[in-house]
Amino acid sequence: AVAGRVPAGSGGLIFTPWLNGEKTPVEDHTLRGGFHNISLTSNMDHFMRAVLEGVAYNSRWVLGYVEKFAGRRLDPLNIIGGGARSPVWCQIYADVLGRTIRQVEAPVQANARGAAFIASVALGCISFDDIPNLIRFSGTFTPNPENTAVYDTLFPEFLNIYRRNKSIYRRLNAKD
């Protein structure tokens, strides 16, 4: 709810979520997280939203490689886990990724349901082709073009923060 009080882009504040290095899409244990472009007008609401946006930027970075590997655009995308309980975060994902986001019903339990689906296939009760019809959604979020335009401007800067600072992180954290 706090993040929802701030417009898309958090006033230009960018969070890099590499708190303990990064594994995907780059393998670099020396990277560290941070807030970039802090100003006197940045308040706690901006920081909260910037964290959610930073994680979504990193997902967008990964998505580019996943879609290249898959050989196609992935749309819609299903969102699961604790963060998927937040309509604000689901909308941020839709806007940052430029994809329709489907909020899986009871998203925290999605892994357990997935294991049950696989067990059901192994037992011959269902086939893998049946699984998509068994998934229920509690919400659908489509990209807001105005917000997507903001994120399309900020995402390259997110990547630039990585490119321009990775050598600094290596010098600071090589012993870690």
N, C-alpha and C positions, 0 to 999 in steps of 0.2 A: 504494500500500500504506500509506503514511504517513497519508493522509487517511482510510483505513478504520479507523484506530485511534480516531477521534473520533466521538461520536454525531452524528446529524443535527442541524443547527443550529449546530454549532461553538461551543456554549456561548453563543450569542447574538452571536457575532462575525460581522459582515457586511462583505463586500468588495464595493466598487463597481468594476467592471472598465473604467471609462472612462479608460484611461491616456492616450489621445490624443484626447479628445472622444468624441462618440457620433454615429452616423449613423442608427441604427434602434433604436427607433421614434421617437426625437427627433433632430432635426438641431441639434447644439450642439457646436461645436468647442472651447468653453471648459470643458466638463466635464472633471474629472480623477478618477482612481481613488483609492481610499483604503480603509483599514480603519476600521470604526466599532464602538464598544462594546468596545474592548480592556479587559481586566481583568488583575489580577495572576495570575489562573489561566490566562490565555491562553498557550499554548505554541506551538512551531513546528508541531506537528500540527494545532492549531486553525487556524493561519494557512493551512496547505496546503489543508485541507478548505474553509475559507471562500473561498479563491480559486475552487475548483471550483464551490462553491455559488453564488458571485456571478455567474459566467458563466452558470450555469443559470437564476438569477433573471432575468438580462437576456434570456435566450432565452424565458422565460415571458412577460415583458413584451411581446416581439415577437409571440409566438404568439397572444396575445389579438387583436392587430390582423390577423394573417394569417387566423385563423379567422373573424373578422368579415368580411373581404374574401371569403373562400372561401364563406361562408354555411353553414359546417358545422364540426363538431368533427373535428379531425384526430387519428385514433388507429387504428392504431399509427403511430409515427414511426420512420424509419430514421436511424441515426446513422453518420456517416462522419468521416474525417480522423484525425489522430494521436491526439486525445483519445479517440476511439472504441475504441482498443486497451485502455483501462482499464476493467475491469469495475466498479470503484468509481465512476468518473465516469458510466458508463452507468446505474448504479443511482441515483445522485444525480439525473440527468436524469429518470428515471422517477418518482422521488419528488417532485421539485420541480414537474415539469410535470403530474403526475397522469395520465400516459399510458404505454402500453406502448412500450418502446424496443426496437427490433430492431437489433442490432449487425451491420452489414454485414460479411461476410467480407472480409478484407484491406482494411480501411477506408481506408488511406492511398492505395490504388490506385483508389478509387471514381471519382474524376474522370476518370482515364484510361479506365476501363471505360465511363463515361457517354459520353465522346467516341466511343469505338468503337461503342457502341450507336447513336448518332446517325448516324455514318458508315454503319453497316449499314442503317439505315432509308433513308438517301439513296441507297444502292446497290440498294435493293429486296430485300435479303436477309431482312429482318424488317420488322415493322410496330411502331409505337409500342405497340400493344396486347400485343405479345409480350414487351416489356421486363420487366414485373413478374415474369414467370415465369422470367427469366434471372438474377435477383438471388438470391444465396445469403447466408444469415445464419449467424453463428457463435454468437450468443447472443440471448436474449430476456429482457428485464427488465421486471417488472411492478411497479407502485407498491406500496410497503409503507405501509399505512394509518397506522401510527404515525408514520413519518417524514413522510408527506405532511401530517399534521396539524401537525407542527412547522413545516414550510415554509409552510403556509397562514397561520400566524401571523406568520412573519418576512417573507414577501414584501411585504405592505403596508408594512412598515417600510423595506424596500429602496426602494420607490417614494417614501415620505416623505423619505428621505435626498435623493433627487433633487429633489423639489418644494421642500423647505425650504432647500436649499443651492445651487440653480442660480444665484441672483442673486449669491451670494458667489463662485462660480466665474467668473461673467462679470466681476465687478470685478477679480478676481485675474489673469485670463487674457485679457482683452479684446484685448491687444496681440499675442497669439500668432496 
